[in-house]
């Protein structure tokens, strides 16, 4: 999947309701887990995380 030019993956784990995600911005690889039973909510949470990371990078360069 792609959000704001950042490629990310999200996958169910063996534990019901737990999703594992991963994305890369530049040389940094971010990984984590989120807990929800709704797949679209899990995707949205990763997108929000990407937005926070991009905003933080923007503050550093400004």
Secondary structure as GFF3:
##gff-version 3
##sequence-region A 1 62
A	DSSP	beta_strand	2	3	.	.	.	ID=ss1
A	DSSP	beta_strand	6	12	.	.	.	ID=ss2
A	DSSP	beta_strand	18	25	.	.	.	ID=ss3
A	DSSP	beta_strand	28	35	.	.	.	ID=ss4
A	DSSP	alpha_helix	39	61	.	.	.	ID=ss5
###
